[in-house]
Amino acid sequence: MDEATAIDAALEPAPRARRALADLIDTAVMALPAVLYWRRAWRARKSGQQAASPPRWTRALGPAVTVLGEQVGTPGAWIMGVRTVDRRTGRRIALWRTLAVALARVATQVLSRRLTPRPAVPSDAEHQQRRRQVEAIEARHPDDEDARNAELMRHYAEHRMNVTIGIWPPLAAALGSTLVNRSLRRRLAPTLVVSRRPAERPPSPHSP
């Protein structure tokens, strides 16, 4: 048995419940910007304004949390008393290893978005214009249902939207990204979540 295998065998993972609660807390913290954005977008749509796109910096939240968690710990990890260590050494992962994995994750996400075709979705102004056209057709044939349906069918055929995209390109991109990231993680920075030692935990407010 080599040294790395011996260290891996000596490490004891943190209880599953504590790890799950730590992940739940971190997920809630990461979801806060998304909740704030959707709340702002909902208010904008309610007032008839154009909703702004999410800030680009939100895409870096996942890799940033990964770096933070492996180097100093996340809010969930500190609250639940767990930490992430290098499975081979039992110590904190080297910063360059963490950064390499995070940068690879960002690179594969960017490449995946570029390789995935985007559907042509009409804007809010186009939606409103088409709704007015449908209302005008209904107003021209208030009592003739057959003529109204025929003109509506012609209208929908002329303005048909293809908002569907093939399932294989995004599926292949996501699968390739996952395989690359997992392989790099396994070879470069394998991790394990363990319980914090008493000296590593923040002092209790009731301690002398």
MOKAWO-V923729 format. One record per backbone hydrogen bond with DSSP energy under -0.5 kcal/mol. NH is the residue of the N-H (numbers start at 1). CO is the residue of the C=O. E is the energy in kcal/mol with one decimal. If there is no record, write none. Layout:
nh=NH co=CO e=E
nh=NH co=CO e=E
This chain:
nh=6 co=2 e=-2.1
nh=7 co=3 e=-2.4
nh=8 co=4 e=-2.4
nh=9 co=5 e=-2.2
nh=10 co=6 e=-1.6
nh=11 co=7 e=-1.6
nh=13 co=11 e=-0.5
nh=14 co=193 e=-2.7
nh=19 co=15 e=-2.1
nh=20 co=16 e=-2.6
nh=21 co=17 e=-2.4
nh=22 co=18 e=-2.3
nh=23 co=19 e=-2.3
nh=24 co=20 e=-2.2
nh=25 co=21 e=-2.3
nh=26 co=22 e=-2.3
nh=27 co=23 e=-2.4
nh=28 co=24 e=-2.0
nh=29 co=25 e=-2.1
nh=30 co=26 e=-2.5
nh=31 co=27 e=-2.0
nh=32 co=28 e=-0.7
nh=32 co=29 e=-0.8
nh=34 co=30 e=-0.5
nh=35 co=31 e=-2.5
nh=36 co=32 e=-2.4
nh=37 co=33 e=-2.3
nh=38 co=34 e=-2.7
nh=39 co=35 e=-2.1
nh=40 co=36 e=-2.0
nh=41 co=37 e=-2.9
nh=42 co=38 e=-2.4
nh=43 co=39 e=-1.9
nh=44 co=40 e=-2.1
nh=45 co=41 e=-2.5
nh=46 co=42 e=-2.1
nh=47 co=43 e=-1.6
nh=48 co=45 e=-1.1
nh=49 co=44 e=-3.0
nh=58 co=55 e=-1.4
nh=59 co=56 e=-1.6
nh=60 co=57 e=-1.2
nh=61 co=58 e=-1.3
nh=64 co=60 e=-2.2
nh=65 co=61 e=-2.7
nh=66 co=62 e=-1.9
nh=67 co=63 e=-2.3
nh=68 co=64 e=-2.6
nh=69 co=65 e=-3.0
nh=70 co=66 e=-2.1
nh=71 co=67 e=-1.6
nh=72 co=68 e=-2.4
nh=73 co=68 e=-2.5
nh=78 co=74 e=-2.4
nh=79 co=75 e=-2.4
nh=80 co=76 e=-2.3
nh=81 co=77 e=-0.7
nh=82 co=77 e=-2.6
nh=83 co=194 e=-2.7
nh=84 co=69 e=-0.6
nh=85 co=192 e=-2.6
nh=86 co=91 e=-3.7
nh=87 co=190 e=-2.3
nh=89 co=86 e=-0.6
nh=90 co=86 e=-3.1
nh=93 co=70 e=-0.5
nh=97 co=94 e=-0.6
nh=98 co=94 e=-2.0
nh=99 co=95 e=-2.7
nh=100 co=96 e=-2.1
nh=101 co=97 e=-2.1
nh=102 co=98 e=-2.3
nh=103 co=99 e=-2.8
nh=104 co=100 e=-2.0
nh=105 co=101 e=-1.9
nh=106 co=102 e=-2.2
nh=107 co=103 e=-2.6
nh=108 co=104 e=-2.4
nh=109 co=105 e=-1.9
nh=110 co=106 e=-2.4
nh=111 co=107 e=-2.4
nh=112 co=108 e=-2.3
nh=113 co=109 e=-2.2
nh=114 co=110 e=-2.0
nh=115 co=111 e=-2.0
nh=116 co=112 e=-1.2
nh=117 co=115 e=-0.6
nh=120 co=162 e=-0.7
nh=121 co=119 e=-1.2
nh=127 co=123 e=-2.1
nh=128 co=124 e=-2.4
nh=129 co=125 e=-2.2
nh=130 co=126 e=-2.3
nh=131 co=127 e=-2.1
nh=132 co=128 e=-2.2
nh=133 co=129 e=-1.8
nh=134 co=130 e=-2.2
nh=135 co=131 e=-2.3
nh=136 co=132 e=-2.1
nh=137 co=133 e=-2.1
nh=138 co=134 e=-2.3
nh=139 co=135 e=-1.9
nh=140 co=136 e=-1.6
nh=141 co=137 e=-1.0
nh=142 co=139 e=-0.6
nh=145 co=143 e=-0.8
nh=148 co=144 e=-2.1
nh=149 co=145 e=-2.7
nh=150 co=146 e=-2.3
nh=151 co=147 e=-2.2
nh=152 co=148 e=-2.2
nh=153 co=149 e=-2.3
nh=154 co=150 e=-2.0
nh=155 co=151 e=-2.4
nh=156 co=152 e=-2.7
nh=157 co=153 e=-2.1
nh=158 co=154 e=-2.0
nh=159 co=155 e=-1.9
nh=160 co=157 e=-0.7
nh=163 co=161 e=-0.8
nh=170 co=166 e=-0.7
nh=171 co=167 e=-1.6
nh=172 co=168 e=-3.1
nh=173 co=169 e=-2.3
nh=174 co=170 e=-2.5
nh=175 co=171 e=-2.4
nh=176 co=172 e=-2.7
nh=177 co=173 e=-2.3
nh=178 co=174 e=-2.3
nh=179 co=175 e=-2.4
nh=180 co=176 e=-2.3
nh=181 co=177 e=-2.4
nh=182 co=178 e=-2.4
nh=183 co=179 e=-2.3
nh=184 co=180 e=-2.5
nh=185 co=181 e=-2.4
nh=186 co=182 e=-2.6
nh=187 co=183 e=-2.0
nh=188 co=184 e=-2.8
nh=189 co=184 e=-0.6
nh=189 co=185 e=-1.4
nh=192 co=85 e=-1.8
nh=194 co=83 e=-2.7
nh=194 co=192 e=-0.6
nh=195 co=12 e=-0.6
nh=196 co=81 e=-2.4
nh=200 co=197 e=-1.8
nh=201 co=197 e=-0.8
nh=201 co=198 e=-0.7
nh=207 co=204 e=-1.6
